[in-house]
């Protein structure tokens, strides 16, 4: 999968390690890049990245622009192998504009950009098949997702799911499931009944339609 996300070297703008800060600045001034990969003289090995903000700051401070780009080289260790897993790539990328990808011989193959990763995540969630989203907030009880999924799949097919815990609360967990058709009232009522029977604290049950909130919200069902 990683290969499909890579922007190849031939389609990239890069600078040599021997280029000057002025050379890099000329590129930045004629593009919307935040950073540019720095390669060695052969164009095969990744050295690091040069950021626009560092050059601008250097220029404002009256620094010499004939210095090599390696003066402000960053992210020397921010790269992944061509066979890296999705999670390795995701956690290495984090808040960087891009990460470099190397082949088995450590030759520079290309980059995976932050925006490309965000599009992948959005495409995974906003599938063509899933038209509605159900959000369940539970007390973190073991098997909560399994119980809800078993009920929902009796009525419709689940297109995708996501587990969220933004506040790292060990006794609270939020599940978002995307599915094809609007859940019938009977399905929503069964979910609520299951919550009460298991003494769970599922506090929100809302159904969203693509681009707008459904008129018939599960949250409006009698408890």
C-alpha positions in Angstrom: 0.0 0.0 0.0 2.9 2.4 0.8 4.0 2.3 -2.9 0.6 3.8 -3.9 1.1 6.8 -1.6 4.6 7.7 -2.8 5.3 10.8 -4.9 8.3 9.5 -7.0 11.7 11.2 -7.1 11.3 12.1 -10.8 8.2 14.1 -10.0 9.8 16.0 -7.1 11.7 19.2 -6.8 14.9 18.5 -4.8 18.2 20.3 -4.1 21.7 19.0 -3.9 23.7 19.1 -0.7 26.0 21.5 -2.6 23.2 24.0 -3.3 23.2 27.4 -1.5 20.5 28.9 0.6 19.9 31.3 -2.2 19.3 28.4 -4.6 16.7 27.0 -2.2 15.1 30.4 -1.6 14.6 30.8 -5.4 12.7 27.5 -5.5 10.6 28.5 -2.4 9.8 31.9 -3.9 8.3 30.2 -7.0 6.4 27.5 -5.3 4.2 26.8 -2.3 6.6 24.2 -0.8 7.2 24.3 3.0 10.2 22.1 2.7 12.4 20.5 0.0 14.4 17.2 0.2 18.1 17.5 0.1 20.0 14.7 -1.8 23.7 14.0 -2.1 25.6 14.8 -5.3 24.6 11.6 -7.0 20.9 12.3 -6.4 20.5 8.8 -4.9 21.0 9.3 -1.1 18.7 11.3 1.2 20.5 13.8 3.4 17.6 15.7 5.0 15.2 18.6 4.3 15.5 22.4 4.1 12.6 24.4 5.4 11.4 27.7 4.0 10.9 29.3 7.4 14.6 28.7 8.4 15.9 30.4 5.2 13.5 33.4 5.7 14.6 33.8 9.3 18.2 33.6 8.3 17.7 36.2 5.6 15.9 38.6 7.9 18.8 38.3 10.4 21.1 39.4 7.6 22.8 36.1 7.2 24.9 35.1 4.1 22.9 33.5 1.4 25.8 31.7 -0.2 26.0 29.2 2.6 25.2 25.5 1.7 21.7 24.3 2.4 23.1 21.8 4.8 23.6 24.7 7.2 19.9 24.5 8.1 19.3 20.8 7.2 16.6 19.1 9.3 14.8 15.7 9.5 18.0 13.7 8.7 16.4 10.6 10.3 12.9 11.1 9.2 12.5 8.4 6.6 10.9 5.0 6.2 11.7 1.9 4.1 9.7 1.0 1.1 8.3 -2.0 3.0 7.3 0.0 6.0 3.9 -0.7 7.5 1.1 1.9 7.5 1.5 2.5 11.2 5.3 3.0 10.9 4.7 5.6 8.1 1.8 7.3 10.0 3.7 7.8 13.3 6.9 8.8 11.6 5.1 11.4 9.5 3.0 12.9 12.3 3.2 16.7 11.9 5.9 16.8 9.2 5.1 18.1 5.7 6.5 14.9 4.3 8.7 11.8 5.0 11.2 10.3 2.6 11.0 6.7 1.4 14.1 4.7 0.8 14.5 1.4 -1.0 16.4 -1.7 0.3 19.7 -0.1 -0.8 18.8 3.1 1.1 18.4 4.9 -2.2 15.9 7.8 -2.2 12.6 6.7 -3.9 10.3 9.6 -3.2 8.2 11.1 -0.4 4.8 10.6 1.2 3.2 14.0 2.0 1.1 14.9 5.0 -1.7 16.0 2.7 -1.7 12.6 0.9 -2.0 10.8 4.2 -4.9 13.0 5.2 -6.7 12.2 1.9 -6.1 8.5 2.5 -7.7 8.8 6.0 -10.6 10.8 4.6 -11.2 8.4 1.8 -11.2 5.5 4.2 -13.9 7.1 6.3 -16.0 8.8 3.6 -16.6 5.7 1.5 -19.0 5.6 -1.3 -20.9 2.7 0.3 -21.3 4.3 3.8 -24.1 6.9 3.9 -24.7 7.2 7.6 -22.6 7.4 10.8 -23.5 6.1 14.2 -21.5 7.3 17.2 -21.6 5.3 20.4 -19.9 6.5 23.6 -19.4 3.6 26.1 -17.9 3.1 29.5 -15.1 1.1 27.9 -16.6 -2.2 28.9 -14.9 -5.1 27.1 -17.0 -6.3 24.2 -19.0 -3.1 23.7 -18.1 -2.7 20.1 -18.8 -6.4 19.4 -22.2 -6.2 21.0 -23.2 -3.1 19.0 -21.8 -4.5 15.7 -23.8 -7.7 16.1 -27.0 -5.7 16.5 -26.3 -3.3 13.6 -25.3 -6.1 11.1 -28.7 -7.7 11.6 -30.1 -4.7 9.8 -27.4 -3.3 7.5 -23.7 -3.8 6.5 -21.0 -1.8 8.3 -18.8 -0.1 5.8 -16.1 1.1 8.2 -15.4 1.8 11.8 -13.1 3.9 14.0 -12.4 3.8 17.8 -11.6 7.2 19.4 -10.4 8.1 22.9 -9.1 11.7 22.6 -8.8 12.3 26.3 -7.2 8.9 27.1 -10.0 8.1 29.6 -9.7 4.5 30.6 -13.4 4.2 31.5 -14.7 5.9 28.3 -14.5 4.9 24.7 -16.1 6.3 21.5 -17.0 4.2 18.5 -17.9 5.6 15.1 -19.4 3.2 12.6 -20.3 4.1 9.0 -23.0 2.0 7.3 -25.1 1.9 4.2 -28.7 2.4 5.1 -30.6 4.4 7.8 -30.9 2.2 10.9 -34.5 1.4 11.6 -36.1 2.5 14.9 -36.1 -1.1 16.0 -32.3 -1.4 15.7 -31.7 1.8 17.6 -34.1 0.7 20.3 -32.3 -2.6 20.7 -29.0 -0.8 21.1 -30.4 1.3 23.9 -32.0 -1.8 25.5 -28.7 -3.6 25.4 -27.0 -0.6 27.1 -29.5 -0.7 29.9 -29.3 -4.4 30.3 -25.5 -4.3 30.5 -25.5 -1.4 33.0 -23.5 0.5 30.4 -23.2 4.3 30.3 -23.5 4.8 26.6 -24.4 8.4 26.7 -24.8 9.4 23.1 -26.5 7.7 20.2 -26.7 9.9 17.1 -27.2 9.1 13.5 -25.8 11.4 10.8 -26.6 11.4 7.1 -23.9 12.4 4.6 -23.6 16.2 4.4 -26.4 16.8 6.9 -28.0 15.5 10.1 -30.7 13.0 9.7 -34.2 14.2 10.6 -34.8 11.1 12.6 -32.0 11.0 15.2 -31.5 8.0 17.3 -30.8 10.4 20.2 -34.4 11.4 20.1 -35.6 7.9 20.9 -37.3 7.5 24.3 -35.0 6.1 26.9 
